[in-house]
Amino acid sequence: MTAVEEETFVTDTPTALAEPGEQDPTAAAPGAGAMIVFESVSKTYDPHVVALEAASFVIEKGEFVFLVGPSGSGKSTMIRLLLKELEPTTGRIIIGGRDLGRLPHRKVPQLRRNIGCVFQDFKLLSDRTTSENVAYALKVQGESRNSIRRKVPEVLGLVGLTHKGNSYPDELSGGEQQRVSIARAFVNHPPLLVCDEPTGNLDPDTSVGIMQLLYRINRSGTTILMATHDREMVDKMRRRVIALEDGRIARDERRGGYASE
Ligand code: ADP
């Protein structure tokens, strides 16, 4: 087993991120076996911008959840909080059984390795090929050359880009670039994939292909949280929808649509 697999936090034991012998303070917490728990989380930016207000929800392992809401409603803030890029003003966030408020600084990189991120603007390195973009992500995580050599073609196959391994981003279509960024986010099979407007720059047909890929990744057991404005996609998929309005959770529906009915 690789070091990364050992440290993956999807596990039946909520102490996966704890040191051996360390007591896990969240062990008895409600929802400790879930993937994401927000307990009355608020975030106020200086001086008085309330971006999130008393947000509470539980996302179980394996769920596919859309996060919707108008611009400025708090979606990015929520994503940055769960990556521990921001600290909540009040409330508690538990990811993979670990209370982020108690997560030591030195464990933050490990938390982020367990959360694959996909963005609207792909964030690819323009001077590197498809294979090199994916390999680079592994390299910075300290993976061995052997494991990189094995994992890159495997994940490119999964996203349908085997034939584009030597292409540079500007030689790829938007949909293909997004596939590279999904390959990069998923190459270590993180238990949680967070997608921020992944189809925002793509035409409807291409978006369908990307959604099918994300759906397939979800079916393999990965929890997906996807912030989106893609009304048609949300309505078609009929998955759980958490809707934000002015920093508050306005709606949380099991098989929801983009707008309330
Ligand atoms: P969304 O992702 O839904 O567009 P955001 O989380 O980016 O919403 O923003 C929520 C609110 O917080 C908005 O009013 C926004 O202007 C404000 N905001 C976001 N980031 C900051 C920041 N770094 N400093 C101050 N206010 C911010």
Boltz pocket constraint, residues with backbone or C-beta under 6 A from the ligand:
constraints:
  - pocket:
      binder: B
      contacts: [[A, 45], [A, 46], [A, 49], [A, 50], [A, 51], [A, 69], [A, 70], [A, 71], [A, 72], [A, 73], [A, 74], [A, 75], [A, 76], [A, 77], [A, 78]]
      max_distance: 6.0
